Amino acid sequence: MATHTLDCRAAARSALVLAALLAGCSGAPGGGVAVVDLAAVAKAAGHDQVLDQEVARARQTLESQLGQVAAGLEKQLQAEQNRLGGAAAAAKEKNFQEMTAQARVQLAQTQTLAQQKAQEFQVSLVAQYRQALQPVTEKVARGRKARVVLVTDATLLWFEPEADLTADVIAELRARPLDFPPKPPAEAAPAAAPDADTGSDDGR
């Protein structure tokens, strides 16, 4: 009980400190903390659809790979069943059942791994988006004399509307659209091979 009370008091003090910092962020020189709603920024800039499309594309690729794994396992089972024939001995039938169970376990593990990879990709993509927005957010924040910018989420207890840079960040993105996700650099053309020495200059 004592530990719980101390945790509550610590959380309350942290909330009060954050509220005090946010209260001082009015855009005037000497301001402190500002906030940005990344979800609203992404939606206004159309980046939410881009993020969804990239995640959907990654999931489609993983599902295609999963389908190939399932087809491969099915092919192996079918080949084993054909090898055993219709009148397989009891021992061979047991081996086939064990092989089928192993194939199901392998397929389930592959499905779990595909889901994990999809989640990891989504987290990585959001992190890339935050990083891509950093220069834009920094420019707006410096213009508003803010020293720290927080993302609005469940950890924020309260902030004054003047501390919100979301509208300014959206306006900056509309004036200078952000290319996201960045296109991969074009592959450099291979260097031309040097002319072969034919020995025509030997007589010079």
N, C-alpha and C positions, 0 to 999 in steps of 0.2 A: 504493500500500500504506500509506503514512504517513497519507494522508487518511482511509482506511478505518479505521485504528487509532484516529485521533483521534475519528472519529464514534462508534465503539464505546465509547470511554472517556467521551465526552460523554453518550451514552445511558445508560451505567451510572451515571454521577453523577446524572443526572436521576431514574433509577429509585430510587436510594438516598435522594435528597431526598424524593421522593414517599412512599416507604415510611416514612421518619422522620416525616413530617407525619401520615400515616395512623396511625402507631403512637401518636401523641399524642392521637388523637381517641377518647376513651373515654366521652364524654358528660358529663364533669365540667367545672366551670368552667375556662376556659382551653383547652378542646379546640380543635382546628384544623379538620381536613378530614374530611368525611363523604362517603358514596357512596349512590347510589340506582340501583336497577335499574328503568329506565323500562319495559322490556318486561314485567317481572313486575307492576309497578303497573298497566299497561294491561290485562293479562290478568285480574288479580284484580278490577279495577273494571268489567270488561266493555267497556272502551274499545277493546280490540283488535278486537272485532267491529264496533264503530262505525267505526273507521278503515278496516277492510276493506270495509265497506258503502259508505262514502263514495268510496273509490278505485274500487270496482266500478261505482258509479253514474257516476262521471266517465268511466270507460272506456266504459261503455255509451253515454253521450252522444257521445263522440268517435267510436265505431264507427258510430253512427247517422249522424253528419255525414259520415263517410267513405263510408258506403253511399250517401248522397245524391250525393256527388261522383262516385262510380263510376257511379251510375245516369245522372247528367247526361252524363258522357263517353260512355257507351254509347248514349245517345239521340242525341248529336251524330254519332257514327260511323254509326249506323243511318240517320239522315237523309241523311248524305253518300252512303252506299252506295245508298240508294234514288234519290237524285238522279242518280248516275252511271248507274244501270241495269245490267242484266245484261251488256250488250255495251259496256262502257266501253273507251275508247281506252287505249292503253298509257300515255300521259302522265297521263291522269286516274287510272288505276290506281296509278301511282307516287305521285301526290299523296295518294291515299287511304292507301297503305301508310305514307307519312311521317306523315300525320295520326294513324294508329293507333299508330305508335311514339311520337309526342309524347304521346298520351293515356296510354300506359302509363308513360312517364316521369313525367308529372304525377301519376298515381295513386300511383306508388311514393314520390314526394316527399311527397304528402299522407299516406301511411301512416307515413313516417318522422317527419313533423311531429306526427302524432297520438300516436305512441309517446313522443316527447319531451315533449309537453304532459302526458301521463299521468304520466310520471316526475316532472316538475316539480310537478305537483299533489300527488303523494304526498309529496315532500320538503317542500313548503309545509305540508301537513296535519300532518306530524310536528312541524315547527317550531311550528305553532300549538298543538299538544298540549303540547309542552314549556313554552311560554309560559303556557298555562292552568294547568299544574301548579306554576308558579313560586311563587305565593303560598302554596299548601299546603306545598310543600317548605320554603319559607322559615320558615313557622310552626313546623314540626317541627324544623328545624335550629336555630332560635333556642332552642327548648325544650331541646335537647340541647347548647347552648353551642357549636355548630359555626359556624365562620366561612366555610367554603367547602364547597360540595357539588358533587361530580363524578358524572358518569353512568358507570356500569359498562360498559365496552366493552373492546375488545382492547388499548387503551393502558394499562389498569391492570395492573400487574404483581402487586401483592399488597395486601391490606388486612385489618385485624383485623375480626372479626365485629361488634365493638362500634361500628365506624365505619359500619355499614350502617343506613341510615334507611328502607329499603324497607318493612319491616313497619309502622313507625309512619306512613308516608305512606299506606299502604293502609288502616290503621285510621282515619286522619283522613278519607279519602275515603268510607269506609263510614258514618262518622258524619255527614258533610256531603257528600253526593254532588255530583260536579262535572257541570254541564250542558255536555256536549261532543258535537259542536260546538255552540257557542252559537246559539240560534235568532235569525234576523234580526229586528230590531225591526219591530213592526207599523207599517204605513204609516198616517200620520196622516190622519184624515178631512179631506176638503177643506173649507175654510172656507165657510160659507153666504154666498151672494151677497147684497149689500145690497139692501134693497127699493128698487124703482125709484121715483123721485120722480114722482108722478102729478099734482102741482100742486094737490092738494086743500087744501094749507095756504095757498095764495096769498091767499085771502080773509080769512085771520085777521088 
